[in-house]
């Protein structure tokens, strides 16, 4: 039977090697399909895809996936969302994190913006359900105790960067869908955005010119490998989230903070000795990170750098940002793309320090139809009106 939802575990030849459905990737793919359907006219869709895509071709599977997620994705007793389901929707894996709900929320908001409706009677309307999920994840961002993670007396209170950065981006997407209007909702979520930014700024350390993944509750640096942990790709992504918000608010000082986050992380993470590319993890004191994958090159940090430098170049026209964009674009296409000169194909995701592929699959439990198409689509949108940029790239 056709259950709905997307497979993400795809081998090099496109065959499915695991038929579980991962909610992070399903929510993100719903968002990707619905966003393109909402923003690109039918003529451009057909032209860009050589006749393979249309609005209906994008929305039909996105709607089916959204309905599958709404039917099977959360626990009825507490509304917490699973990480993975079996092919038919039976719960498989539960993470004590808010991110499944966050990415499903983004997908539902994008479907609402695209004007999509479920053909299944009784399915909640996507817009109101997105708002319901936004309330849910906002609550978890402030009080994660319902997730059931145990508190240990020896562990210091911490502020992780991933929670406020993802919440900031989710609110942005819900706003784009027109679901946060003037009045009580606007006041509430404007305050939440300010909270997200304040939390993110705790991780930015101008004296060291670093962005740390994990700090103490008040922003203090923790004396541990967790406290020295840097993820250049994540910091670059958080940086362009800040650029987005600062531009909307007309806040030049905050925009400069976002710029610094991007530049510091890119400059420190770029591995010239390893042939280029962004290191996955780093230690702010130059010590050896304990994570075995720390010196690997993964696809997604490079896609975040593409978006960040495209945004900076569009906004400033500064040629240094075009040079960085070209630098990361050339490395990324050379290292991860499977383009054979005739037909574009899905990218590989995982390479060793020197750019040799370590995994042959094209998709897995964390790599799906999101980072690559989002980066390429955003680059096209950001640079389409910048003189010469599209020809340069």
ZIZIMO-V462996 format. One record per helix or strand of 2 or more residues. SS is the DSSP state (H for helix, E for strand). FROM is the first residue (numbers start at 0). TO is the last residue. If there is no record, write none. Layout:
ss,from,to
SS,FROM,TO
SS,FROM,TO
//
This chain:
ss,from,to
E,8,9
E,15,17
E,20,21
H,22,38
H,41,47
H,54,71
E,83,84
E,90,92
H,98,112
H,125,141
H,143,146
E,157,159
H,160,175
H,183,200
E,203,204
E,209,210
E,213,215
E,228,229
H,231,248
H,251,268
H,271,273
E,281,282
E,296,297
H,298,315
H,318,335
E,349,350
H,370,382
H,388,391
//
